[in-house]
Amino acid sequence: MTRTPAGRLFRTAAGHDLVLTRTFRAPAADVWASLTESERTARWFGPWEGDAGPDRTIRVQMAYEEQQPWCDVHIDACEPQRRLAVSTTDSYGTWLLEFALTETDGTTELRFVQHLDSVEGIGEVGAGWEYYLDLFVAARDGSPRPEFDEYHPAMQPYYQGLAAEAASHA
């Protein structure tokens, strides 16, 4: 199956924001539960453990990565059914992530943002988030789970093109 990348890259004062969206015919409360309840995050990203809340750290298992590693995830902001901002640090650097929900007439848009200080590796990062967000969609609607090789390396040129375009406007 051919997947179409849909991410966008925006310049910010601190670097760039990688933005991807998905839309659900569901109330924000239900989409929020898929983002925040461990038994539901296990279906598309991985389970988590700990005492969740603003300015707290939980442990998340990346169930769809090789060796299914656990990582510490700090909850930077939590506005139930509206916005979740988290951060984590690994061997690739610090990841600053945000999920924002907007509900209109029973349809909820999920806006995912990764705040980047560099666009280095954007080909892999963009393809990876497309994959995870499509896993999120599949977990919610019961459709078949996508395979990562449908995203990478196929989407790499698209995301590298976004970075090149951003650099040309610098």
N, C-alpha and C positions, 0 to 999 in steps of 0.2 A: 504494500500500500504506500502511496506517495503522500507525504504530509506536507502541508504548506506552512512555512514559518510566518508568524504574525507579530513578532516582537518589534518594538520601536525603541530607539535610543534618543535620549534627550540630554543636552548639555545642562549642567547645574554648576553652581558656584564651587562645589567640591569635586566635580568630575563629570560623571554621567549617570543617568538613571536608565536601566533596562526595564521596559514596561511591557507586560503581556496581560491580556484580558481573556476571560471566559465568561459566558452568560449561561444562566440556569433558570429554568422555569420552576422556581422554588422560592419560598420566602427566605429572607436573609438569615433568620434564626436557624433554619435547616442547613444552609450552606455554612454558617458559622460553626455549627456542631461538627461538620465534616472537617473543618480546619482545626478544631480545638479539643475534641474528645478522643482520647487515646485509642479506643477500639475502632474509631472511624478513621483516624490518621493512619492506623496500621494498614488499612486497605489501599493506600495510595503513596505513602511516604515511609511510614514506620510508626511503631508504638512509642509512647513516651512515658516517663515515670518521674515522680517528684511532686512538689507542692507548687502548682502553677499560680502565677499572679504577677502583677506589675513589679518590676525590679527584682524578680526571682529567677533562678536558673533551674531548668529541668534537664533531664537526659533523654535524648531522642535516638532511637535506632534507625539507621538508614537501611531499611529492609530491602531496597532495590539496588543497592550498591554491592560490589564485590566484598565478600567477607562480612557484610552487614554490620558495619562499625557503629558504635555508640558515640555520640558527641554531646557536649554541653551546649545548651541553647539558652541564652539570656532573654527574658521577656522585657523588652524596652518600653513597650506601651501596649495596653489592652483596653479597648473600648468595645465591650461585647456587642456583637452583631454589626459592628461598623469598621473597626480597624485593629489589626494586630501587627506589631513591629517587634522583630526579634533580631538577635545578632549571635554569631558564633565565630570562632577562630579555629582554623585547621592549618595543615601544611601548605595550603594554597593562599592563606591570608585570612582577613576578616570579612565575613559576609554580613551585610546589613540588608535585611529583607523586610518588606511590608506587604500586608494583605489588606485591601480596603474593599468593603462591600457596599453596594448601593442598590436598594430595592425600589422598583417602580412597577406598580400594577401586578404584583405577584412574580415578577422576573427580577433576578438578582445578578448584577454584574460583579464579578471578582476582578479586581485590578491588583496584579502582582507587580511589585517594584523591587529590583535589586539596585541599591545605591553603590556605584562603582567609583573608585578613585582612579582606576585605569581600565582601558578596554582590552588590555592584553588577555588573551585566552577567550575572547568573547564568542568565538566560533563554538567552543565546547560548552561554555556557560549558557549561551542562548539555546542551543539544542537541548541541553540538559533540562532547563526549565520548561521548554515546550513539552518534553517527555513527561516530566512530573505533573504538569498541569493537565495533560491528557490522561495520565493515570488517575488524577483527581476526578475528571469527567467520567471516566469508565467506572470508577468506584461508586460514583453517585447514580449513574444511569444503568449500570449492569451490562454495559457493552464490553466486548472483549478487550483485555488489557493490551496496550500497545507494546511493541518490542523496541528497545533502544536503538537497534540498527536501522529503524525507520527514520530516525532523527539525526544520527551522527554516523558518518560524516556528511550526509546529504544536505543538512542545513548549515553547515560550516561556512560555505561561500556567502550565503545570505547575510549572516551575522558579521562576517569579516567585511562585507560591503558596507554595512551600517557604520562600522568603526572607521573605515576609510572615508566615508562621506562626512562623518563627524570631524575627522582630522582635517579635511579639506576646508571646513568652515571655521577652523580654530583661529 
